[in-house]
Amino acid sequence: MDGLAAIGYGPLPYYIVRNYGEAVDAQRKIMAQLAAGQRILSAADDPAGLAISERLLAQIRQTEAAIGNIENAMAYTRTAEGWLQTINDTMGRMGELAVTAHSGILAPLDRRILQMEFAQMQQGIQQITTGPNALAKYNGIPLFQGGSLTVQTGPESGQTLTLGGIDLTAGSTVSIGASGGRPLSWSSVVSTGAGGIGIGTQAAARVAVGATSLGSDHVSLVRATLGAQENRLGHSMQGMRDYQVNLVRTNSRIRDVDYARELINFARYLDMGRRTLGLLP
């Protein structure tokens, strides 16, 4: 026979022991929660809350990945913008040479010298944009060879933005207008071969003056498009950051421990355990 029952105390000691055990268990759980900083340590603590929290955590991680994608895309557009500034500067110099060569008082030697520099400027643009060894690349991806990229800018399917599609190679057939009655494509501005512009004669320089101006306008249009895309990416990133903050805040309310409340509960259960022990004979 049980010792407590044998001496005639009845069920009271069992209630005392049970209540004391419950108080100690509650203290242990609170200490574990305080140590971990989380209210939910296992699915048994709050099954529904855990399910919601895990879904929120997945969305937080996916949003963080999307923010990383946006930052990389902005680096891509800024890299392209830097190279486009170089091309614009080169086109400006080509325009200066064309205007100079359009003068009728130049000697043939002067024109050859001007044409030599003009061709170097064209080849410089080709080196930036054309071929497998093109200088303008980001992470090994050519920037101006017509390829487009799809960037995942949100945590859900379909939240994407397409970048690129810019063809500034020596073989580009993109029309940029006409000069001197001659239709021009981008390739005719930067190509040194047949079909390309030059300033070796006054008549050719006349066409080149208009062509270089059209080429500069075309590059400026591409830059404006990239700038608009970068602004869009910036707004998307700000929105994603705000969204992520709200997700984290919501998950914290569900999963994280309220230190003030749990410390009060810990003190209450600690006092309960002491009072319960005081009832034992």
CORSULVEN-V231365 format. One record per backbone hydrogen bond with DSSP energy under -0.5 kcal/mol. NH is the residue of the N-H (numbers start at 1). CO is the residue of the C=O. E is the energy in kcal/mol with one decimal. If there is no record, write none. Layout:
nh/co/e
NH/CO/E
NH/CO/E
This chain:
nh/co/e
6/2/-2.3
7/3/-1.4
8/5/-1.3
9/4/-1.8
12/9/-0.7
14/11/-0.6
15/11/-1.7
16/12/-2.2
17/13/-2.8
18/14/-2.7
19/15/-2.8
20/16/-2.5
21/17/-2.5
22/18/-2.3
23/19/-2.2
24/20/-2.5
25/21/-2.6
26/22/-2.4
27/23/-2.1
28/24/-2.5
29/25/-2.4
30/26/-2.5
31/27/-2.6
32/28/-2.2
33/29/-2.4
34/30/-2.8
35/31/-2.3
36/32/-2.2
37/33/-2.1
38/33/-1.0
39/255/-3.5
40/255/-1.3
41/39/-0.8
45/42/-1.4
46/42/-0.8
50/46/-3.0
51/47/-2.0
52/48/-2.3
53/49/-2.6
54/50/-2.7
55/51/-1.8
56/52/-2.3
57/53/-2.6
58/54/-2.0
59/55/-2.0
60/56/-2.4
61/57/-2.3
62/58/-2.4
63/59/-2.4
64/60/-2.2
65/61/-2.0
66/62/-2.2
67/63/-2.4
68/64/-2.0
69/65/-2.1
70/66/-2.4
71/67/-2.4
72/68/-2.2
73/69/-2.5
74/70/-2.5
75/71/-1.9
76/72/-2.1
77/73/-2.4
78/74/-2.3
79/75/-2.1
80/76/-2.3
81/77/-2.5
82/78/-2.1
83/79/-1.8
84/80/-2.5
85/81/-2.0
86/82/-1.5
87/83/-2.3
88/84/-2.8
89/85/-2.4
90/86/-2.2
91/87/-2.7
92/88/-2.2
93/89/-1.9
94/90/-2.3
95/91/-2.3
96/92/-1.9
97/93/-2.3
98/94/-2.4
99/95/-2.4
100/96/-2.3
101/97/-2.5
102/98/-1.0
103/100/-1.3
106/103/-0.9
111/107/-1.9
112/108/-2.0
113/109/-2.3
114/110/-2.5
115/111/-3.0
116/112/-2.2
117/113/-1.9
118/114/-2.5
119/115/-2.5
120/116/-1.8
121/117/-2.1
122/118/-2.0
123/119/-2.6
124/120/-2.1
125/121/-1.9
126/122/-2.1
127/123/-2.3
128/124/-1.3
129/125/-2.0
130/126/-3.2
134/131/-1.5
135/127/-2.1
136/128/-2.4
137/135/-1.3
138/141/-2.2
141/138/-2.1
142/140/-0.5
143/136/-2.2
146/166/-2.7
149/163/-2.9
151/149/-0.6
151/161/-3.2
153/151/-0.8
153/159/-2.2
154/159/-1.0
159/156/-1.6
160/158/-1.7
161/151/-1.9
163/149/-3.3
163/161/-0.5
165/147/-2.7
166/147/-0.5
167/165/-0.6
168/144/-2.3
168/166/-0.7
172/169/-1.6
176/184/-2.3
177/184/-1.0
179/182/-2.3
182/179/-1.4
183/181/-0.6
184/177/-3.4
186/174/-2.1
187/172/-1.6
189/185/-0.8
189/186/-1.0
190/186/-1.5
191/187/-1.9
196/193/-2.0
197/188/-2.6
205/201/-2.5
206/202/-1.8
207/203/-1.5
208/204/-2.3
209/205/-2.2
210/206/-1.1
211/207/-2.3
212/208/-2.9
213/209/-1.3
214/210/-2.3
215/211/-2.7
216/212/-2.3
217/213/-2.1
218/214/-2.3
219/215/-2.3
220/216/-2.4
221/217/-2.2
222/218/-2.1
223/219/-2.5
224/220/-2.5
225/221/-2.1
226/222/-2.3
227/223/-2.7
228/224/-2.3
229/225/-2.1
230/226/-2.5
231/227/-2.3
232/228/-2.2
233/229/-2.5
234/230/-2.4
235/231/-2.3
236/232/-2.4
237/233/-2.6
238/234/-2.1
239/235/-2.4
240/236/-2.6
241/237/-2.4
242/238/-2.2
243/239/-2.5
244/240/-2.5
245/241/-2.4
246/242/-2.1
247/243/-2.1
248/244/-2.7
249/245/-2.5
250/246/-2.4
251/247/-2.8
252/248/-2.4
253/249/-1.9
254/250/-1.4
255/251/-3.1
256/252/-1.7
257/37/-1.4
259/257/-0.9
262/258/-2.7
263/259/-2.4
264/260/-1.7
265/261/-2.5
266/262/-2.6
267/263/-2.2
268/264/-2.2
269/265/-2.8
270/266/-2.4
271/267/-2.4
272/268/-2.3
273/269/-2.3
274/270/-1.9
275/271/-2.7
276/272/-2.4
277/273/-2.2
278/274/-1.7
279/275/-0.6
279/276/-1.3
280/277/-1.3
